């Protein structure tokens, strides 16, 4: 896809998440603002996925796997994990709403599926799990996803498969100790088929990253642990795509994407520094965002 089409996907992701947030009186809106271009580039350019005949309609959640009952997995939306195709692992499961919007915008999920969002008996979870659309594993508490991604990548490397494991992380979860242990292990085992995009929007649930626990100099720390690192503008579609096409090396690759949690929806800046979850406590705020959406439209 060319750049205008990728940008159209990113804009569509933001609009869908804003519409959903307004309809449900809350949502993970800033995550859509900061990561829309990343998701658009991943699903539009970077990920090598098996094609689908048509957008998939999410199935109901029929319980934990049992003997004789196939496990329900979101990997089907990514083409089912063929040896030459990529896995996609979403580490911060609160970004699930953004992932669903990306799947709809790229024709991999039926938009009717959003009617099942966060409903009992449905698989379209508010906090994505392994049975949710596009989610290949349950990434557990923040910071655990990279351990699973590294394990899958190591297994694929051992089997000689050509597909990569591509992952999206948030900067907040990189504050955890397990994250750094996983980076060190992935570098030691030369897991070069692991590509990780980090949404560095500068905020986590308790406020600014630099006041909660500063990670900077983030890139130099990762390099000290043995990783290959690129730091870029996370809204630059061309650069996001270019790095995603680079051949791997004998070390995990991190793409640190500096982003804006209000990108495309500037009225969110009034919420500073609390961007983690948008819940409307004042009718005036909802009216202001509704007016912004009405001017923007679909």
Phi, psi and omega in degrees: 000145179276172187300314179302323180291321178296318179296324178297322177296315180299316178297321178296323178299312180298316181297316181296316181291323176296315179300317180294319180297318178295318183291330185250011177059029177164160178170169179274077187276319182295331177296324176292320180299315185281327190252002186303315180294325179297310179299317182298318179290320180300308183279340180265336186223318193274310185291133173264103185238150176292141180290155176249146178293326180198163177301139183274141175263123183303141177274159172295158174275115184255025172102173179295153183303139178229161179301132180083357179241119182295145179288136175276124182224143179287355180298337180301329180289341178259011174099358171094005173075049175288154185304328182262004180256163182270149164272148170239124180244121175264113184280309179279099189294346176288349175278007185304319180301322178292320177298315179300317179298320179295320179296321178293313183297334181256013173074025181253346177225136177291130183295343175297337180298335181291344176291343180268359186303126174058032178252145178303136179084001181256163179258353182272076188287150174294316173252106192301144176234181187296341179267359182275150181309126177081348180270122182267337177215161170273119188271001171065208177297152182304136180100346182275337186300323183295328178295319178292316180298317179296321178296318178295317180296319179297318178296318180294320177297316181298324180280351180080019179284148183269345180290150180262171167249115181251135189227148171245128176238163171255155182292326182301321182286346178283358175282346186280152179294324181299325178304311184291326175298319181293320178299314180299317180293318181296322178291318181298320182272008176054050181276083185276353179265021178248117181241121186237121172264129179247124177280097182267079181267358171086003183224152171225187190298334182263003178129211183290139178301320186290340178261335178280304173196105186289129179265348185287147000282104188302309183300316181294325177296315179298318178298323178295333177273000175101010182269159171266131190229136169236139175239125189219172169285115184289359176252003180272099187300316182298316181289319176305316182288320183299315181292325179294343180263356181291141177295148180287166174236184182278047178196153178294147180251129176248135174245103180276114188254103177288121187227171181245120181290357178243008185304125178086340180227072188298340180295343178293341181301337179293343181275354183314136359261018184262093182249354192301313181219131180267111174237132186274105177266341179235134182296332181296322180294317180295320179298321181294317178291325177296318179296321177297315179297317180299323177289327182281305178067185179251000000 
